[in-house]
Amino acid sequence: MTTRAIHFGKSSDSNMITRAVMRDGATAIVNGITKIEKGATKANGEQTEKVLMLSPKARGDANPILLIDEDDVTAGHATSVGQVNPEQVYYLMSRGITRAEAERLIIYGFLDPVVSEIPLEAIRSQLQLLVERKLGQ
């Protein structure tokens, strides 16, 4: 999966937030590309890519790419790839939550920065139903 933001105008902003959840033997390569063209002064390009692997057999790679042809800009990126934190699961289980529900809550929290930004309630609800169906498999 590749996301791309290209800055042509002055003082333009982009903020890409990408999340991937991998299970079983799934693999994914997540590329985020921010390109700031010459003349796009004061542009601000930010990207965050995170991959959560639910299985030891899953594989995910996150590749942030910044291509900058202008001096007077701000740009940055953050990436992470990892599995569900067992300490988070343990903490939730110590509060009486089952392991399956604890993992589900952690996954929803992981996806929330993307889902909460969807402006249309109907689409947000459809996405939540899709995630719920995938987690139930």
C-alpha positions in Angstrom: 0.0 0.0 0.0 1.4 3.4 -0.9 0.1 6.8 0.3 1.3 9.9 -1.3 1.1 13.7 -0.6 2.6 16.1 -3.1 3.1 19.8 -2.1 3.0 22.4 -4.9 1.7 25.4 -3.1 3.2 27.7 -0.4 2.2 27.0 3.2 0.5 23.7 2.3 0.0 21.0 4.9 -0.3 17.2 4.8 -0.7 14.7 7.6 -0.9 11.0 6.6 -1.8 8.6 9.3 -1.6 4.9 8.2 -2.4 1.8 10.2 -2.2 -1.8 9.2 -3.2 -4.9 11.2 -1.8 -8.2 10.1 -2.9 -11.6 11.2 -2.1 -15.3 10.4 0.6 -15.3 7.6 -0.4 -12.0 6.1 2.3 -9.6 4.7 2.2 -6.0 3.9 4.5 -3.2 2.8 3.3 0.2 3.7 5.0 3.1 1.9 4.3 6.7 2.7 5.7 9.3 0.3 5.7 13.0 1.0 7.1 15.1 -1.9 7.7 18.8 -1.4 8.3 20.5 -4.8 10.6 23.5 -5.4 8.7 26.7 -4.6 6.4 25.1 -1.9 7.9 27.2 0.8 6.6 26.9 4.3 5.0 23.5 3.4 4.5 21.1 6.3 4.4 17.3 5.6 3.9 14.8 8.4 3.4 11.1 8.2 2.9 8.3 10.7 2.9 4.6 9.7 2.3 1.8 12.1 1.9 -1.9 11.6 0.4 -4.2 14.3 1.1 -7.9 13.8 -1.3 -10.3 15.5 0.6 -13.4 14.7 4.3 -14.4 14.8 4.0 -15.5 11.2 2.6 -12.1 10.0 5.1 -9.7 8.4 4.8 -5.9 8.0 7.2 -3.3 6.8 6.7 0.5 7.1 8.7 2.8 4.8 8.5 6.5 5.2 9.9 8.5 2.3 10.5 12.3 2.3 11.4 13.9 -1.0 12.2 17.5 -0.4 13.2 20.0 -3.2 12.8 23.2 -1.1 14.7 24.6 1.9 12.1 26.5 3.9 9.8 23.6 5.0 8.9 21.3 7.9 8.7 17.6 7.4 8.8 14.6 9.6 7.8 10.9 10.0 7.3 8.2 12.5 7.0 4.5 12.0 6.6 1.4 14.1 6.1 -2.3 13.5 5.3 -4.7 16.4 3.0 -7.1 18.1 0.3 -6.6 20.7 2.1 -5.6 23.9 1.7 -8.5 26.4 1.9 -6.0 29.3 -1.2 -4.2 28.0 -3.0 -7.5 27.6 -2.0 -8.5 31.2 -3.1 -5.1 32.6 -6.6 -5.4 31.0 -6.9 -9.0 32.1 -6.0 -8.0 35.6 -9.2 -5.8 35.5 -11.4 -8.8 34.6 -11.3 -8.5 30.8 -10.8 -11.7 28.8 -7.7 -12.1 26.7 -9.8 -11.9 23.5 -11.6 -8.8 24.6 -8.3 -7.2 25.8 -6.7 -7.8 22.4 -9.8 -6.4 20.6 -9.7 -3.2 22.7 -6.0 -2.8 22.0 -6.6 -3.2 18.2 -9.5 -0.7 18.3 -7.2 1.8 20.2 -4.5 1.2 17.6 -7.0 1.9 14.7 -8.8 4.8 16.3 -6.5 7.6 15.1 -7.5 6.7 11.5 -11.2 5.7 12.1 -12.0 8.8 14.2 -10.8 11.1 11.4 -13.5 9.8 8.9 -15.9 12.7 8.7 -19.0 10.6 7.6 -20.7 8.6 10.3 -22.1 6.0 7.8 -18.6 5.2 6.5 -17.1 5.2 10.0 -19.8 2.7 11.0 -19.2 0.5 8.0 -15.5 0.4 8.7 -16.1 -0.5 12.3 -18.4 -3.4 11.2 -15.8 -4.6 8.8 -13.1 -4.6 11.5 -15.4 -6.4 13.9 -16.2 -9.0 11.3 -12.5 -9.5 10.5 -11.6 -9.8 14.2 -14.3 -12.4 14.7 -12.8 -14.8 12.1 
